[in-house]
Amino acid sequence: TSETLYRELKRIQHLLWPDYVLEAYAGDRPIGLLLIIPDCNPMLKGLRGNLFPVGTFRMIFRRSYIKRLRTVMLYVVPEYQNKGVEALMISKAANAARQNGLKSAEASMIHEKNMKMQVAIDKLGGTISKVYRQYRKEI
């Protein structure tokens, strides 16, 4: 629901950069949402789990360590899928990333059988570098 989405966005709002939270509208109706967060792992690497008190200041000064983004969610309502909405949002985010000096983005939560997204990413110049699989076995 929209209430659940809003509540979850409030929880992670400190991670969101305005250039990478994109909404698509058809008139007044929201039809798409793209959420991308910075990959903060390089900032956290030298902290050894100590955020307080000095670690917080180190994180602030290590913001330049961020060179990659992580795609959290891309959603377009079904009747607007395959009409270029996804491509437009991804393209806009990619332009913002280039302007901010970021080098790459990861979209690791795309299912390997989701051919629509794989084709869209391929058309926009992206490449598949890893495939994560889940296996299940009854015991």
C-alpha positions in Angstrom: 0.0 0.0 0.0 1.0 3.6 -0.3 1.1 3.9 3.5 3.5 1.0 3.8 5.8 2.5 1.1 5.7 5.9 2.7 6.6 4.4 6.1 9.5 2.5 4.7 10.8 5.5 2.8 10.7 7.5 6.0 12.9 4.9 7.7 15.6 5.1 5.0 15.3 8.8 4.1 18.8 9.6 5.5 20.2 7.3 2.9 18.4 8.8 -0.1 19.9 11.5 -2.3 17.3 13.6 -4.1 18.8 13.1 -7.5 18.2 9.3 -7.2 14.6 9.2 -6.0 12.6 9.6 -9.2 8.8 9.5 -9.7 7.0 9.3 -13.0 3.5 10.7 -13.4 0.8 10.4 -16.0 -1.1 13.6 -15.3 -1.6 13.6 -11.6 -1.4 9.9 -11.3 1.9 8.4 -10.1 2.9 5.5 -12.4 6.5 4.8 -11.6 9.1 5.0 -8.8 12.9 4.5 -9.0 14.9 4.4 -5.7 18.7 4.4 -5.8 20.9 4.7 -2.7 24.7 5.3 -2.5 26.9 2.3 -1.9 28.2 3.3 1.6 30.4 0.2 2.1 33.6 2.0 1.2 32.8 4.6 3.8 32.3 2.0 6.5 35.3 -0.1 5.7 37.8 1.6 8.1 35.4 2.2 11.0 35.6 -1.4 12.4 32.0 -1.1 13.6 32.6 2.0 15.7 30.2 4.7 14.7 30.2 6.7 17.9 31.6 9.2 18.6 34.4 9.5 16.0 33.0 7.2 13.4 30.1 9.5 12.5 32.5 12.3 11.7 34.7 10.0 9.6 31.7 9.0 7.6 30.8 12.6 6.8 34.3 13.3 5.6 34.4 10.0 3.6 31.5 10.9 1.4 33.9 11.3 -1.5 34.6 7.5 -1.2 31.2 6.7 -2.7 31.7 5.9 -6.4 28.8 3.5 -6.9 25.1 3.3 -6.5 22.7 0.5 -5.6 19.3 0.3 -7.1 16.7 -0.5 -4.5 13.5 -0.4 -6.4 12.2 0.2 -9.9 8.4 0.0 -10.3 6.1 1.0 -13.1 2.4 0.2 -13.0 1.5 -2.6 -15.4 -0.4 -0.6 -17.9 2.6 1.7 -18.4 5.3 -1.0 -18.7 7.2 -1.3 -22.0 6.4 2.2 -22.9 9.7 3.8 -22.1 8.9 4.9 -18.6 11.6 2.6 -17.1 14.2 3.7 -19.6 13.5 7.4 -19.0 13.9 7.1 -15.2 17.1 5.0 -15.6 18.5 7.5 -18.1 17.7 10.5 -15.9 19.4 8.8 -12.9 22.4 7.8 -15.0 22.8 11.4 -16.1 22.7 12.6 -12.5 25.3 10.0 -11.6 27.6 11.1 -14.3 27.3 14.7 -13.2 28.1 13.7 -9.6 31.2 11.7 -10.7 29.8 8.3 -9.9 31.2 5.4 -11.9 28.6 2.6 -11.7 25.4 1.3 -10.4 24.3 -2.1 -9.2 20.8 -3.7 -9.7 21.3 -7.0 -7.9 17.7 -7.7 -7.0 16.6 -8.4 -10.6 15.5 -12.0 -11.0 17.5 -13.9 -13.6 14.2 -14.7 -15.5 13.0 -11.1 -15.6 13.8 -10.5 -19.3 12.0 -7.2 -19.5 14.4 -5.6 -17.1 17.4 -7.4 -18.5 16.6 -6.1 -22.0 16.0 -2.6 -20.7 19.3 -2.5 -18.9 21.1 -3.9 -22.0 19.5 -1.3 -24.2 20.8 1.4 -21.9 24.4 0.1 -22.0 24.4 -1.9 -18.8 26.1 -5.3 -18.5 25.4 -8.4 -16.4 28.4 -9.0 -14.2 27.0 -11.4 -11.6 24.0 -13.7 -11.3 22.7 -14.6 -7.9 20.6 -17.8 -7.6 18.6 -19.4 -4.9 18.4 -23.1 -4.6 15.9 -25.0 -2.5 16.0 -28.6 -1.3 13.5 -30.4 0.8 15.0 -32.1 3.8 
